[in-house]
Amino acid sequence: LKPTDSAGTDGVKLCHNYEEAKDHFDALFEVEAVNGGYNTEVLCQEFLCGKEYVVDTVSRDGEHKTMAVWVYDKRPANGAAFVYFGMLPVDSGSTEAKLLVNYCHKVLDALALKNGPAHVEIIMTPSGPCLVEVNCRAQGGDGNWRPLARRLAGGYSQVEATVDAYLDKKAFQLLPKMPPSPAKAFGQEVMLVSHAEGQVIGTPGYDIIKTLPSFVSMETGVGIGSYVEHTVDLLTCVGSVILVHDDKEIVDKDIAKIREMEKNNELFELKSKSR
């Protein structure tokens, strides 16, 4: 179940029986939605078992070009079933990418989406790809993923391709239909997970992250004086880090360092609770 007018996995819950579903349904009408106001509708969806992927496209006059294929790293954490730990690129030459892109283009055709960007989320089930949602826009996240996408593709992203689709037909025609395989670099978006809660009086982990060899950028709303909660969804995620490097081992090592700091609650220095 999830509220229809929300975002960032706010209010999303996997319910295992009727009673659990009814309780969550009732609860959603009693809490303020993340976008403001109160929920007025709740969507009940079949639970799809499998990994969740993203296909980012740009179209012009019905011609679809794939800018990137990603997979979400979702894991149970802090009592929640679907916590985002990151977003990883998928090799466009892989069998899964080819299946996803073919399915995605059929979805765009069915919806008559002929021009502009699309951000399509798909779950690969045991019986094949199944649509989660289509967003008639570029990928979100304030564009923090763009430097990563550009490095992986060798100099372009969904943003530049969208401009070309609307303003420069020739430039759009020159863009490849698929991103390169293998990618031109290694990297991923690392979503920061807090396993502690309290008032922040220091951010030593952030300082360390910024010195990592593959570090490109970090976005976070957490600073001195902020109150952090256990990360259970995108809204309680404590930051997003973009890592890119020509050496895969360096990226892997930097990711391991971040996860170690999360596990040991070393991202923040928290104010001691009063006795």
N, C-alpha and C positions, 0 to 999 in steps of 0.2 A: 504494500500500500504506500502511496505517496500523494502529497497535495499537488494539484495540477498547476498552481501558480506559485512555484517556488524554484529554488536552484541549489546547487552545491550539496546534493544528497540530503538537504534539510527535510526531516520528517519521513525519510524513506526507511521502511522496516520490512524485514522478511518475517511473515507470520506463518506459523506452522499449523494452526487450527482455527476454527471459526471463532472461538472465544477470544483468542489472541488478536485476531483481525478486528473483531468488533470493539475491543478495548482500545486498540490503536486508532481505529476510525473515529471513535468518540473523542479521544484525546486530541486529535488533530484540529478539531473545531474549538478547542479551548485554549490553544496557544497562538501567539502572534507569529505570522509567517516571516521568513527571513527578508522578504521584499517589502514588508510593511503590511499593516492590516491583518485581517484574520482569514483563515482558509474558508472557502465556500464550497469547494469541490474536492473529492478524493478519488484518485484513480486506483483501480485494482488491476494489477497486471500479473500474468503468469510468470512464475519464477523461471528464468532461463539459466540452465546450468552450463557454464563455459566461460572462457575468457572474453573480456569486453575490449573491442578494438575501435579505432577511429580511422576513418578515411576522410582526408581533407582534399577537396576538389575545387577547381575553377572551371566554369563553362562559358562558352560563347557560341550563340546560335545553335545550341544543342550538342556541340562538341565538348565532351567532358575530358579534362586532364587531371590526373591525380598528382597532387603536390607532395603528399606524405601519407604513410600508413603507420599508425601507432598502436601500442597495446598498453592498457592500464595495468599497473601493478597494484592490485587490491588484495588486502589480507585482513583477517580478523585482528583486532587490537582494542584494548581497553574496554572490552565487553561489547564492541560493535562488530557487525559481520563484514562490513564493506568499507574499510579505511584505505584511502588513497596513499600509497607509498611512492608512486612515481608514474611517469609516462615514458615508455621506451619505444624507439624506432623499430619498425619491422622491415626486414630486407624486402625490397619490392620484387626481387626475383624469386622469393619463396612461394611455395604452393599455397600457403594460407593467404598471402597478400594477393595473389592472382584471383583466388576465389572471392575474397572480400571486395576487390575492386570491380570485378565483373558483376557481382551482386549489387554493389553500390550504384553503378551506372544504370542498372535496370530500375532501381528505386528512383533515381533522378528522372529517368524517362517517364516512369509511371506518374510522377508528380508534376510532369511538364516543367521541370526546373531547367530552363535552357540557358540562362545567363547569370553570371555572378558566382560567388563562392558558396560552398556548402560544407558543413561540419557534420559528418554522419557517424553515428555510434551503432555498432553492430556486435552482437554476441555470437560467437562461433559455438553452436550447440553440437551435440553428437550427430544430429541429422543435417547439419549444415548451417550457414549463416542465417541470422534472424535479426530484423531491424529493431533497434531500441528507439531511436529518434533521429529526425533530420532537422538540422538548424540551417536556415537559409542565410548564413553569415560565415565569416571566417572563424577559426578557432578563437576561443576567448583567452582568459588569463592575462588580460592587458597586453597581449602580444609578447609576453616574456619568452615564449618558445621560438620567436622569430630568428634570433641569432643561431640557435641550435639547428633549426630547419635549413637556414641558409648554408651553414657549414656542411650539413649532411648532403645537401643537393648540389653543392658546388657553386653557390652564388645567388640563388633565388628562393623565394618562399611563396606561400599562398597570398601574401600581401602584395608583392610586386606583380604576381600573375593576375590578380584581380584588377589592378590598375591597367595592365596591358589588355585584359579582356574587354574593358569598357572604352579604352582610349587609343589603343594601338593594335589593330588587327594583325598586322604583319609580325609584330613582336610576339603576340600570343601564338601565332602559327609556328613560330620558331621554337617555342617551349616543347620539351619532350612530353610524351603522353604519360610517362611514368618517371619517378625519381630514379637516379642511377643505382645500379646494383653491381658491386657492393657500394655502400655509401662512401662519400669522400672523407668522412671522419667518424669518430666514435663519440657517443655522449648520450645523455638523457636528462629529463627533468626529474629532480629528486624532490618529493614533497616531504616536508619535515613533520615528524610525528612526536608529540609530547607525551611522555609516560608519567609526567608529574603535573601538579597544579599548584598555583600560588602566585604571589606578587613578585614580579621580576625586579631584581636589584642589580643584575649584571647579565651580560650576554657573551660569556667567554667562548662558547661554541661557535657563535656567529663569526667571531674574530678569527678563529682557526679555519673555518670553512673558506673565508675569503683569501686565505694563503695557499689553498690547495692548488696543485699544478693545473688541473683541468677547470678551475673555477672561471665562470664567465660573468654571472650575475646572480643576485639574490633579491627576492621580493618578500617582504614581511611587514605585517602591521604591528609586530611585537617589539617593544622597546622598554627602557627603564620605566617602571611604574605601571606597566601593563599587567593584567591578570591573565595567566594562561590556564586553560583547562586541559583535561585529558583529550587528546585528539580522537574524535569519533566520526568526523565527517569533514568535508572540505571547509566548512565554516570554522572549525576548531583546528584546522591545519595551521601550524605556526610558521610557515614559510615555504617558499619554492626556490630551489637552487638549480641553475642551468650549468651543467658540466659538459665540456667538449674538449677533445684532444685527438691528436693523430695516433696516439698509442692507446690501445684498448686496455692494457694492463694498468696504465696510470688512472684511467677512468674508474676501473673496477676497484682499485686500491682506495681512491678518494671516496667512492660510494661506501665501501666497507668502513672507512673512518667515520663518516657521518652516522652510519647506523650504530656503530659502537658508542658514539657520544649520546645518541638518543637512548640507547639501552641503559647506559650508565647515568642518565639524567644530567649530562654535562653540557647541554646546550645553554642552560640558564643557571644563574645563581638566584635562588628564591629566598624570599624573606622568611625567617623562621616563624612558625606559628606560636602565638602567645600561649603560655600555659594557663 
